[in-house]
Amino acid sequence: MLDVLADDRTKVVSLTITGNGYYIDGHTGQFDDAHDDVRADLNSTRAFSTAWPFLAEALDRRRRNGIAPFTVLSCDNLPDSGKASRTALVSFAALRDESLAHWIGQNVAFPSSMVDRITPKTGDAEMQLVESSFGIADKAPVVAEEFRQWVIEDTFCNDRPPLEEVGVEFVTDVSAHKLVKTRLLNGIHSAVGYLGTLAGYQRTHEAMGDPVIYSYVEQLMREEVAPLLPAVPGLDVDAYCTTVLDRLCNPRISDQLSRLAGRGSVKMPSYLLPSLHEAAAAGRPRTLLTLAVAAWIRYLWGYDLNGAAIEIQDVQGDLLTTLATLGKYNPSPLLRHELFGDLRMVPDLVHELGQLVHSLDTRGVAPTLRRYLWSDHRELLRR
């Protein structure tokens, strides 16, 4: 691999390693150089476990051989993937060689990108689908939906491949595209994950097949999240909402709700809580956003509304569960956690959250949602 990375024919190296693979502290924005994987890579000369020693070593070889560096293109779902990849690589290189870190910082391009395509976690169902359809016993197939969107900042330090020929959109600033996607897909994913799990569903299409949850998701997107988003040239946000609804209902590409609900301490502050912060600051409707947070709080109790155990997949799971159950219908202990910022200072929000958690726990998901939905079918939903 290092020989390929160091070869002058390699112009771009893309990363698809998930957010945890960047080792960026969510509170400080700095590289976690004390992480066990990072320390192990620093002490190893051949058996690397992360991407950063491969990239650092390859770029060092190119530097010493007078070869132009490659562009590092992050395709991961991070608020600023270019900044994250720059921070991680330069920081790791500095632990080995300050001059290398300086050279990388001065010469390597780290464009941000936005990639939008649902690819559920591979499980038995996906492996069986590939084997029955193609006769291939693939133990790690990647199943994806037909929809795809890839937007990249046009900032490269070496030759740029003509990716526009296969549908990639190049822009000077990808932040607005990324904001629309993370708020209207990833944020909604979290809401569906928590509400659907509490209601006893296992997959996205099952939860979205519930007409009350479907109506909730549609109104959450169109009435509370979309109005907070910036205008993006060439993008019809209302049409994008419709597309997201169709994608979430697709039974052939249905995500596991356990995956959508996992890592809430990372996802919620990135994808959903910012919308609640902005709605509260602007005096805009926020009830449906608050409902999503209430569902997360109730989910953190560790069992669904039928009493079935929930495995909390979160690095801060134990602490968050302790805080959520300590307050029960009073979310104040949990809202003091730094993940929530100053939300506890929003007038009436703590009380509203407590009421919603109580309603979800005692009345159930559908009855609680019905109380707060409005539509041309309001009376039908209330029955």
C-alpha positions as CSV (number, residue, x, y, z in Angstrom):
1,M,0.0,0.0,0.0
2,L,2.8,2.5,0.9
3,D,4.4,1.9,-2.5
4,V,1.1,2.9,-4.3
5,L,0.6,5.9,-2.0
6,A,4.1,7.1,-2.7
7,D,3.9,6.6,-6.4
8,D,3.8,9.9,-8.4
9,R,0.8,8.5,-10.4
10,T,-1.3,8.6,-7.2
11,K,-2.9,12.1,-7.3
12,V,-5.8,11.8,-4.8
13,V,-6.3,9.6,-1.7
14,S,-9.9,9.4,-0.5
15,L,-10.9,8.5,3.1
16,T,-14.0,6.6,4.1
17,I,-13.2,5.6,7.7
18,T,-16.1,7.0,9.7
19,G,-16.0,9.9,12.2
20,N,-14.4,7.9,15.0
21,G,-11.4,7.2,12.8
22,Y,-10.2,10.8,12.9
23,Y,-9.6,10.8,16.7
24,I,-10.8,14.4,17.0
25,D,-11.9,15.5,20.4
26,G,-15.4,16.7,20.0
27,H,-15.0,19.3,22.8
28,T,-11.6,20.8,21.9
29,G,-11.5,20.1,18.1
30,Q,-7.9,18.8,18.7
31,F,-6.4,15.5,17.7
32,D,-6.5,12.8,20.5
33,D,-2.8,11.9,20.5
34,A,-3.3,9.9,23.7
35,H,-5.7,7.4,22.1
36,D,-4.4,3.8,22.3
37,D,-4.6,3.2,18.5
38,V,-2.6,6.4,17.8
39,R,0.1,5.5,20.4
40,A,0.3,2.0,19.0
41,D,0.8,3.4,15.4
42,L,3.6,5.7,16.7
43,N,5.4,2.8,18.1
44,S,5.0,0.5,15.1
45,T,7.0,0.4,11.9
46,R,4.8,-1.9,9.9
47,A,1.5,-3.0,11.5
48,F,-0.5,0.2,11.3
49,S,-4.1,0.2,12.6
50,T,-5.2,3.7,11.4
51,A,-5.0,5.7,8.2
52,W,-2.7,8.4,9.5
53,P,0.7,6.6,9.6
54,F,0.1,5.3,6.1
55,L,-0.6,8.8,4.8
56,A,2.2,10.4,6.8
57,E,4.8,7.9,5.7
58,A,3.7,8.0,2.1
59,L,3.9,11.8,2.0
60,D,7.3,11.8,3.7
61,R,8.6,9.5,1.0
62,R,7.2,11.9,-1.7
63,R,8.7,14.9,0.1
64,R,12.2,13.2,0.2
65,N,11.9,12.1,-3.4
66,G,10.8,15.5,-4.7
67,I,7.3,14.3,-5.7
68,A,4.3,16.5,-5.4
69,P,1.9,15.5,-2.7
70,F,-1.5,13.9,-3.3
71,T,-4.8,15.5,-2.3
72,V,-6.4,14.0,0.8
73,L,-10.1,13.8,0.1
74,S,-12.3,12.9,3.1
75,C,-15.7,11.4,2.2
76,D,-16.8,11.0,5.8
77,N,-19.8,12.4,7.4
78,L,-18.3,15.2,9.5
79,P,-19.3,18.8,9.9
80,D,-16.0,19.9,8.2
81,S,-14.4,16.8,6.8
82,G,-11.5,18.8,5.2
83,K,-10.6,20.4,8.5
84,A,-10.9,17.1,10.4
85,S,-8.6,15.3,8.0
86,R,-6.0,18.2,8.0
87,T,-6.0,18.3,11.8
88,A,-5.6,14.5,12.1
89,L,-2.9,14.1,9.6
90,V,-0.8,17.2,10.5
91,S,-1.1,16.4,14.2
92,F,-0.1,12.8,13.7
93,A,2.8,13.8,11.5
94,A,4.0,16.3,14.1
95,L,4.3,13.5,16.6
96,R,6.9,11.9,14.3
97,D,8.5,14.9,12.6
98,E,7.7,18.6,12.9
99,S,9.3,19.4,9.6
100,L,7.0,16.8,7.9
101,A,4.0,18.2,9.6
102,H,4.9,21.7,8.4
103,W,5.4,20.5,4.8
104,I,2.0,18.7,4.8
105,G,0.3,21.8,6.2
106,Q,1.8,24.0,3.5
107,N,1.5,21.7,0.5
108,V,-1.3,19.2,0.9
109,A,-4.9,20.1,0.0
110,F,-7.8,18.8,2.1
111,P,-11.0,19.6,0.3
112,S,-14.3,19.0,2.2
113,S,-17.0,17.0,0.6
114,M,-20.6,16.0,1.0
115,V,-21.5,12.4,0.2
116,D,-25.2,11.4,0.4
117,R,-26.1,7.8,-0.2
118,I,-27.7,5.4,2.3
119,T,-25.6,2.3,2.8
120,P,-27.0,0.1,5.7
121,K,-24.7,-1.9,7.9
122,T,-23.9,-5.3,6.3
123,G,-25.6,-8.2,8.0
124,D,-27.0,-11.6,7.2
125,A,-29.8,-10.3,5.1
126,E,-27.4,-8.3,2.8
127,M,-25.1,-11.3,2.4
128,Q,-28.0,-13.6,1.5
129,L,-29.4,-11.0,-1.0
130,V,-26.1,-10.9,-2.8
131,E,-25.7,-14.7,-2.8
132,S,-29.3,-15.3,-4.0
133,S,-29.1,-12.6,-6.7
134,F,-25.6,-13.1,-8.1
135,G,-24.5,-16.5,-6.8
136,I,-21.6,-14.9,-4.9
137,A,-20.8,-15.7,-1.3
138,D,-19.5,-12.3,-0.4
139,K,-18.9,-11.9,3.4
140,A,-18.7,-8.1,3.2
141,P,-21.0,-6.8,0.5
142,V,-21.9,-3.1,0.4
143,V,-25.5,-2.6,-0.4
144,A,-26.5,1.0,-1.4
145,E,-29.6,2.8,-2.7
146,E,-29.9,4.2,-6.2
147,F,-29.9,7.8,-5.0
148,R,-26.4,9.4,-4.8
149,Q,-25.0,12.9,-4.5
150,W,-21.4,13.9,-4.2
151,V,-20.3,17.5,-3.8
152,I,-16.6,18.4,-3.5
153,E,-14.8,21.6,-2.8
154,D,-12.6,22.4,-5.9
155,T,-9.4,22.6,-3.9
156,F,-6.7,20.1,-5.1
157,C,-3.0,20.3,-4.8
158,N,-2.3,17.8,-7.7
159,D,-4.2,16.9,-10.8
160,R,-8.0,16.6,-10.3
161,P,-9.7,13.6,-11.9
162,P,-12.7,14.5,-14.1
163,L,-15.2,13.3,-11.6
164,E,-17.8,15.7,-12.9
165,E,-18.1,13.2,-15.8
166,V,-19.7,10.7,-13.4
167,G,-22.0,13.2,-11.6
168,V,-19.8,14.9,-9.0
169,E,-20.5,18.6,-8.4
170,F,-17.6,20.8,-7.7
171,V,-18.2,24.0,-5.7
172,T,-16.1,26.6,-4.0
173,D,-17.7,26.0,-0.6
174,V,-19.5,22.8,0.3
175,S,-20.7,23.9,3.7
176,A,-24.3,24.8,2.7
177,H,-24.8,21.5,0.9
178,K,-23.4,19.6,3.9
179,L,-25.7,21.5,6.2
180,V,-28.8,20.6,4.2
181,K,-27.8,17.0,4.1
182,T,-26.8,16.6,7.8
183,R,-29.9,18.4,9.1
184,L,-32.5,16.8,6.8
185,L,-31.1,13.3,6.5
186,N,-28.8,12.6,9.4
187,G,-30.8,14.6,11.9
188,I,-34.0,12.9,10.8
189,H,-32.2,9.5,10.9
190,S,-31.6,10.1,14.6
191,A,-35.2,11.1,15.3
192,V,-36.5,8.0,13.5
193,G,-33.9,5.9,15.3
194,Y,-35.1,6.8,18.8
195,L,-38.8,7.0,18.2
196,G,-38.9,3.8,16.1
197,T,-36.8,1.9,18.6
198,L,-39.1,3.0,21.5
199,A,-42.1,1.9,19.5
200,G,-40.5,-1.6,19.0
201,Y,-39.6,-1.3,15.3
202,Q,-36.3,-2.8,14.0
203,R,-35.7,-1.1,10.6
204,T,-36.3,2.3,9.0
205,H,-39.0,1.3,6.6
206,E,-41.0,-0.4,9.4
207,A,-41.0,2.8,11.4
208,M,-41.8,4.9,8.4
209,G,-44.6,2.6,7.6
210,D,-46.4,3.8,10.7
211,P,-48.5,6.7,9.4
212,V,-48.1,8.7,12.6
213,I,-44.3,8.5,12.5
214,Y,-44.3,9.3,8.8
215,S,-46.4,12.4,9.4
216,Y,-44.1,13.4,12.2
217,V,-41.0,13.1,10.1
218,E,-42.5,15.0,7.2
219,Q,-43.7,17.9,9.4
220,L,-40.4,18.0,11.3
221,M,-38.5,18.4,8.1
222,R,-40.8,20.8,6.3
223,E,-42.0,23.0,9.2
224,E,-39.1,23.1,11.7
225,V,-35.8,22.1,10.1
226,A,-36.0,23.3,6.4
227,P,-36.9,26.9,7.3
228,L,-33.7,27.2,9.2
229,L,-31.5,26.2,6.3
230,P,-29.6,28.6,3.9
231,A,-30.6,28.8,0.2
232,V,-28.4,26.6,-1.9
233,P,-28.1,27.5,-5.6
234,G,-29.7,24.7,-7.7
235,L,-31.2,22.8,-4.8
236,D,-34.9,22.7,-4.2
237,V,-35.1,22.0,-0.4
238,D,-38.8,21.0,-0.6
239,A,-38.1,18.5,-3.3
240,Y,-35.1,17.2,-1.3
241,C,-37.5,16.6,1.7
242,T,-39.8,14.6,-0.6
243,T,-36.8,12.5,-1.8
244,V,-35.7,11.9,1.8
245,L,-39.1,10.6,2.7
246,D,-39.1,8.2,-0.3
247,R,-35.6,7.0,0.6
248,L,-36.5,6.3,4.2
249,C,-39.5,4.3,3.2
250,N,-37.6,2.0,0.8
251,P,-37.8,-1.5,2.2
252,R,-34.9,-2.7,-0.1
253,I,-32.4,-0.4,1.5
254,S,-33.7,-0.2,5.0
255,D,-31.3,0.8,7.8
256,Q,-31.2,-0.9,11.2
257,L,-32.6,1.5,13.7
258,S,-30.0,0.3,16.2
259,R,-27.3,1.8,13.9
260,L,-29.2,5.1,13.5
261,A,-29.7,5.4,17.2
262,G,-26.1,4.6,18.0
263,R,-23.4,7.2,18.9
264,G,-26.0,9.8,20.0
265,S,-23.4,11.8,21.9
266,V,-21.7,12.5,18.6
267,K,-24.7,12.6,16.2
268,M,-27.2,14.7,18.2
269,P,-24.9,17.7,18.8
270,S,-23.9,17.6,15.2
271,Y,-27.1,17.0,13.4
272,L,-30.2,17.7,15.5
273,L,-29.5,19.8,18.5
274,P,-28.2,22.7,16.3
275,S,-31.6,23.0,14.7
276,L,-33.2,23.2,18.2
277,H,-30.7,25.8,19.3
278,E,-31.5,27.9,16.2
279,A,-35.2,27.5,16.4
280,A,-35.3,28.6,20.0
281,A,-33.1,31.6,19.3
282,A,-35.2,32.7,16.4
283,G,-38.5,32.1,18.2
284,R,-39.6,29.5,15.6
285,P,-41.7,26.4,16.2
286,R,-39.6,23.7,18.0
287,T,-42.0,21.2,19.4
288,L,-41.2,18.4,17.0
289,L,-37.5,19.0,17.4
290,T,-38.0,18.8,21.2
291,L,-39.9,15.6,20.8
292,A,-36.8,14.0,19.1
293,V,-34.7,15.0,22.0
294,A,-37.3,13.7,24.4
295,A,-37.2,10.4,22.5
296,W,-33.4,10.3,22.9
297,I,-33.7,10.9,26.6
298,R,-36.3,8.1,27.0
299,Y,-34.1,5.8,24.8
300,L,-31.2,6.4,27.2
301,W,-33.1,4.6,30.0
302,G,-32.0,1.4,28.3
303,Y,-35.3,-0.3,27.5
304,D,-38.2,0.4,25.1
305,L,-41.8,1.1,25.9
306,N,-42.5,-2.7,26.0
307,G,-39.7,-3.2,28.6
308,A,-37.3,-4.8,26.1
309,A,-33.7,-4.0,26.8
310,I,-31.9,-1.5,24.5
311,E,-28.1,-1.8,24.0
312,I,-26.9,1.8,24.2
313,Q,-24.1,2.0,21.6
314,D,-22.3,5.1,22.7
315,V,-18.9,5.9,24.1
316,Q,-20.6,8.1,26.7
317,G,-23.5,5.7,27.1
318,D,-23.0,4.8,30.8
319,L,-22.8,8.4,31.9
320,L,-25.7,9.6,29.7
321,T,-27.9,6.7,31.0
322,T,-27.1,7.5,34.6
323,L,-28.0,11.2,34.0
324,A,-31.2,10.4,32.1
325,T,-32.5,7.9,34.6
326,L,-31.4,10.1,37.6
327,G,-33.8,12.8,36.5
328,K,-36.4,10.5,34.9
329,Y,-39.1,13.0,33.9
330,N,-36.9,15.9,34.9
331,P,-34.2,16.2,32.3
332,S,-32.2,18.8,34.2
333,P,-29.4,16.5,35.2
334,L,-28.8,15.4,31.6
335,L,-29.1,18.9,30.2
336,R,-26.3,20.0,32.3
337,H,-24.0,17.8,30.2
338,E,-21.9,19.9,27.9
339,L,-23.4,18.1,24.8
340,F,-26.5,20.3,25.2
341,G,-24.7,23.6,25.4
342,D,-27.0,26.2,26.9
343,L,-30.3,24.6,25.9
344,R,-31.3,24.3,29.6
345,M,-31.4,28.1,29.6
346,V,-34.1,28.3,26.9
347,P,-37.3,29.4,28.7
348,D,-39.7,26.5,29.3
349,L,-37.6,24.0,27.4
350,V,-36.7,21.8,30.5
351,H,-40.4,21.7,31.4
352,E,-41.5,20.9,27.9
353,L,-38.9,18.1,27.6
354,G,-40.0,16.6,30.9
355,Q,-43.6,16.6,29.8
356,L,-42.7,14.9,26.5
357,V,-40.6,12.2,28.1
358,H,-43.5,11.5,30.5
359,S,-45.9,11.3,27.6
360,L,-43.7,9.0,25.6
361,D,-43.2,6.7,28.6
362,T,-46.8,6.6,29.8
363,R,-48.9,7.2,26.6
364,G,-46.6,5.7,23.9
365,V,-45.0,7.0,20.7
366,A,-48.1,7.3,18.4
367,P,-50.5,8.9,21.0
368,T,-47.8,11.4,21.9
369,L,-47.0,12.3,18.3
370,R,-50.7,12.7,17.5
371,R,-51.1,15.4,20.1
372,Y,-48.6,17.7,18.3
373,L,-49.1,17.0,14.7
374,W,-51.1,19.2,12.4
375,S,-52.1,18.5,8.8
376,D,-55.1,18.3,6.6
377,H,-55.7,15.0,8.3
378,R,-55.3,16.3,11.9
379,E,-58.6,14.8,13.1
380,L,-57.7,11.4,11.6
381,L,-54.4,11.5,13.4
382,R,-55.9,12.4,16.7
383,R,-58.3,9.4,16.7
